[in-house]
Amino acid sequence: MEEKIKLGISTCLLGEKVRFDGGHKLDRYLTDTLGNYVQYVPVCPEVECGMPIPREALRQVGDPASPRLVTSHTKQDFTDPMVRWARERVQGLEREELCGFIFKANSPSSGMERVTVYDANGMPHKVGVGLFARIFMEHFPLLPVEEEGRLHDPKLRENFIERIFVYKRWREMLAAGKTLGRLVSFHTRHKLLLLSHSPQNHNEMGKLVANAKKIPPYELFERYQGLLMETLGLKTTVKKQINVLQHMMGYFKEELSPDEKQELLEIIEQYRMDYVPLIVPVTLFNHYVRKYDQPYLKEQHYLRPHPIELQLRNHV
Ligand code: SF4
């Protein structure tokens, strides 16, 4: 059986009663749906750095670039113990080989963005990052990260899940050994996926791989990985997806009958008009790839970037 993707997660999202008030923030999509494909590594910064349950709520105060983490009423300052603990924890997490992290939104410890920071006058500003989340993201700058709230947006969800699946394949490729052959094979199988995010980056990565022999291996893999994660973080659009669909049609010039071609063009047009979701043309392409055993396209992760049961390309 294929190994599950390892994802870090804020513990309270799994339904563990670790919050300051003794409650949890169970997210059923994460546990019951995504949970079938991933193995979670829970992290609760506040409990793991020694705070009790229940406890006084915390907040960030002061300069948003280096805020203090204090209890809301008694103003006890937990910044230093939290930072010490977080630096050690991220070292430990390196051994877990995570492919991403899902943070609890709005938490002064775990929030990924727009965390409330109170200024000297007690005025709230949504400009902070949770203390642990900041140290985690600085330590793992390329790792896909998201917040549970944002994952309710179908496009953000699809993008995050696509990235964690790619990251897992990238990790597996590195673990098998950094050879030029493996990099070329990885790049070839992800070409259309990359194209769907950025034609420019797709070209740049193609040039990088084409010139690979002139670049020291360490630098080559570093640069490729940086570009890979940057590219996948760029939004796809209907226009970019249609570019990929039309590109794929070019591989069936000989095989498709005029009627089949017409049907494909009609469905691509329906997708362009927002009448059908992306999964519809993609399913038809998968059908032709299987029917005509198209060797290049059948290797493309674009056609199956994540399990169909996650229903990620089903939105219009
Ligand atoms: S938001 Fe973070 S610190 Fe707060 S309970 Fe959840 S995991 Fe723990």
Residues whose N, C-alpha, C, O or C-beta is under 5 A from the ligand:
A	BS01	SF4	S10 T11 C12 V18 R19 V43 C44 P45 E46 K104 S107 S109 S110
